[in-house]
């Protein structure tokens, strides 16, 4: 059972963002068949890597309303009070921030943590520090989303570029109604995703814990 689940994860179809890279690798592989064996091997290895990196498995969110779900796969590297990114205009009062580091081996598709409406999306240019560092939340290039819950409270999700990541993709727009667990973007090649909980809501997870995007419960809005 566990083996079958792992196999489905590895063989999940790729996210559309990976298609240009996969096609490019196939072209290199075919060209290598006529030019040089090493080029064909390089092209094949690149295709296999991209198929793995861009895999986009289906996820089943918990059915109970009022839960905050992990916005990404990966390992929690920080849980601490912090003010949301200023570009979201959510105030300066500290709220709990849960930071998830995505290694190159993790699924990089980002997912909406709660049901609600996207009220603001703000992109900010910055550095490309190691995403596991705490200062990456402040200094690195990022794309921040504010989502308003049905009760009026707001939550923030921030896609953060990493050391080798150079492209953040976001597929939702301001005003979109979104559902918990739904896909909203992807970050290419190593990154970090931060979530800022509503004021007064405490996380139910711990540093070092492994997250499954769209499934792992980070907090309970009713607690």
N, C-alpha and C positions, 0 to 999 in steps of 0.2 A: 504493500500500500504506500509506504513512504517512498520507495523507489519509483513507483509510478507517478507520484506527485512531483518528485524531483525531476523526472524525465519530462513531464508536461511543462515545467517551468523552463527548462533548458531549451525545449523545442517550441516554445511559444512563438507565434508569428511576430515579425519585427514591426516596430512603430514606423509610420510613414516617414518620419524624419531621417530614418536610416537608409531609405531606398537609394538616394544618390551615392552614398558611400558603398553600398552593396553592389550597385551597378558598376561603379568605378572599379571595384575589386574584380568583378567578373571580366571586365574588359581587359584588365591587366593579366588575368589568368589566361584568357584566350590568346592574347598577344604573346604571352610567354610560351605557349605551346608551339609557336612558329619561330620564336626568336631565341629563347634561352630557358632551360629547365628551371633555373633558380628564380627567374621572373615569374614563372607559372606557380611555383611553390609559394613565393611571396604573395602573389595575388590571391591564391586559395586561402592562405593563412589569414589574410586581411578580411576576406569575405566571411570566414568562420568567426573571426573575432567580432565583426560588425553584427552578424546574426545573433551572437550571444549578448553583446552589449545593448543592442536596441530591442531586445525581446520585450514583448508587451503582453504579459499574461492577464487573464481575466481574474478579477478579484470579487469576493462576495462580502459586502459590508454587513455588519451586524444589523439585525432588523429593529432593534430598540431605538426609538427617537431620543434625541438629546445627548448623543454621544459625540465626542470629538475624536476623529480618526486620524491616524498617521498620514501626513501628506506625501510620504515617500518611504521607500525601503531604505535600510541602512542602520547605523548604530548611533544611539544618542551619545553625544559628546559633551553636552552641557544642558543643565537645567538651572535657570537663575532668573531673578527679577530683572527686567530691562524695559526701557521705553521703546515703543514701536518705532519703525523708521519714520523720520519726520515728514517725508514726502507723502505719507498716507493721511496726515492731519488727524491722527487718533489721540492727540494729546501727549503729554510728557510724563504722565503717571506711570511708574513701573508696573508691569504685569508679568506673569510667568511666561518665560520663553523656553521652548524646548527646541534644541538644535540637533538635527539629524545629519550625520556625515555619510555620504554615499561614496563608497569606493568604486573603482572601475569595474568591479565584479557584481555590483548591485544593479537591480532594475532601476532605470533612471526616469521612468515615467512618473510625473507628479499627479497627485489626486486631491480633490477637494475634501477638506476635513469635515464640513458640516453642510446641512441644508441652509440655503439663504440666497442672497442677492449680492453680486459683485458691485460694490459702490465706487471703487477706485483702483486703478492699476497705474503704477509709476515705475519707470525704468531709470536706474541711476548708474552711470559709468563709474568704474573704480578700478582697484587693483586686482591681481590674480594670485593672492596668497594661498598657501595651503588651507583648504576649506575646513580642516579639522581644528585650526586655531580659533580661539575665541574672538580675536579681533577681526576675523573674516566677516562677521555679521555687520561690522561697521565699515570696514575699508574696502571690501571686495565689490566687484560689479554685481548688481542684483536687480531683480524684478519683484516688486512687492504688490500684493493684492490685499484689499480690505473686503471682507464679506460680512454683510449685515444679516444677523439671525432674525427669524420671524418675531422674536420678542424685542427687537431693537438693539440688542447688544451687538458688538462687532468683534471680529477676530481677524488677525493678520497672518498671511502666509507669504514667506519670502524665498524666492529661488535665488541661490547665490552661486556664482561661478567659482571654480576652484583653481588649482595650480595649473592644470592643463586644459580646463574647460574654457571655451571661447564663444559659446553660443547658448543663449537661454531662449527657449521657445515657449510662448504662452498662447493658448488657443481660445481663451475666453475674452469677453469684452465687458466694459463697464455697463451695468444694467442687466446683464445676463442672470437668469435664475439658475442656480446650480444645486446639485444633489451630492450628498456625502458619498465619497468613493468614486465619483466620476473623474475621468481624466481631464486635466486642464493644461498640461504642458510637459516639457522634457528639457533636461540640461545635458549637453553633450560632454562626455568624458570626464567624470570625476567632479563632485560638486557637494553642495550642502543645501538643506531646506530647513528654515526656521519657522516655527509657528508661535504666535503670541496669543495666549488665551485671553478670554474676556476678563475684566477686572473682577476679582473675588473668586475665580475658578482656579483650583489647584490641580496640578498634573498627578496622574495615577501611575506614572512610569518612573524609572530610575536611570541614572547615567550608566552607560554600558549595555543597556537593553537593546535587543535587535528588533527593529520595526518592520512590519509588512504594510506597505502603503495601501490605504483603503480598507484595511481590516483590523489592525491593532488599535485598541482604544487608548487614547492619550489622556482623556479627561471626561468627566460627566458634568454636563452643564447644570444639572439639577442638584449637584452635591453642594 
